[in-house]
């Protein structure tokens, strides 16, 4: 009796690839660890910078975690999940992106060791979730309360955010500007970071950076006949064109005599003159228009001494409305004196080769501009990123009213508390919680390593200080000794830690639960592949795919 042959069943299209089980997990963990290692050397006051050159040859020099990861154009799907951690951290807090990514990489590294001990991924995931909840609880108990009146602490938070970045040498003056800006736009405990416009200008020094009580826009006045400076400005914000509208449908106008043509042109001019009259009769001497302004209207505006700017972006219009208390109007007939905004001065200034409009000296503005100056474009860009981090940190601290010491102190305190918690558990989840606790030590250890210090001695000294109830004991990367981070002014908002731990734990659990990677044929060229152990084509070593 002949043996019946079983026909193989293919459920995926030809060219698809599939990675199963431990191999899939290891590939994903390897990709995540590679991303973490990329940014790890940038962490801390002695972190190094990365130079990223894009396809057009544009160069970015930075140690900002999210900027590095975004500019790298990472393709591996699991690595992209780690990049999302950095983006979430940036959007929620504005700083701590490198911390979040390094934590995620360490959590997955420790999870890999448990997988080698045949601990099931589901058990590790459950343990990590338990640990994350406990970590949040411990951090909240550890945090110190602050208010907007603690200006000295807020400045130290801003300085901590800028330490180790390009703005470090001017961090005191920039920190004062950042704190002042955040306090100006704060409405109760609501702080919208978008209301702080950070503008960079190449030329001058960092010390020339300033806080403008109003908005700077990269637009120039429409006509040299308009005044360059308007004092006691009354500003009209118009969200419609000051032009003759074209008809919605095709229309023909038959003109038979020159008088009719002249009458038609006169009528158009009168309509534009009426539009200008609506603006001037409301008392406006500055016009900011979101759309176009006709040349004839420009002439009449200049004749009436109105400073006019056209095609202002929607985001700038909203900020100007917040700064000047103006209403944005889209029907000129509705414009009245009550809709106008007010500013001390509106002035056209030339900075470098470009003309800008400065709307400044607004009374109690709820939108302001931080004007950042620097010697070169690369320096200015890096200072801008540092100031953005500082603004985010100060806003986050005021939003929750809770802060912690820096220099790796909260992570060591958290790790020691988590180990006690792990010992109180039974079952294999205990191993996962212990792995989570150990992962927290990666932040102080990385700070030590990036400073060129001995991690074994330094970590032992910090742990010894914490065992003596010194909860803010951290590493002084400049001397290599243990310091009290709070007394030395190394302070960070609690949000940085809670968000980083939350995001890192979530992405780690997600990566661990993947045991099957199915790559469709259509994405064959886009998705990077792990080379099989035997070299090309999965052939044994030495074969090289040749038919020898």
Protein Blocks (a to p, Z undefined) as FASTA:
>chain_A
ZZdddddddfbdehiacdehjllmmmmmmmmmmmmmmmmmmgcjkbccdddddfkopacd
dfbfklmmmmnopablklmmmmmmmmmmmmmnopaklmmmmmmmmmmmmmmmmmmnopaf
klmmmmmmmmmmmmmmmmmmmpccddfklmmlmmmmmmmmmgopaklmmmmmmmmmmmmm
mmmmpghjbccfklpccdddeedjfklpccdebddddbddfbfkbcfbdghiacddddbd
ddddddfbdcddddfbfklmmmmmmmmmmmmmmmmmmmmmnopabdcdfbdcdfklmmmm
mmnopacdehiafklmmmmmmmnopacdfbfklpcfklpccdfbdcdddehjbccdddeh
iahiabdcdddddfblklmmmmmmmmmmmmmmmmmmmmnopacdeehlmmmmmmmmmmmm
mmmpgcjklmmmmmmmmmmmmmmmmmmmmnopafklmmmmmmmmmmnopakbccdfknop
acdfklnopacdfklmmmmmmmmmmmmmmmmmpcbdcddfklmmmpccdddfklghhiae
hklopaZZ
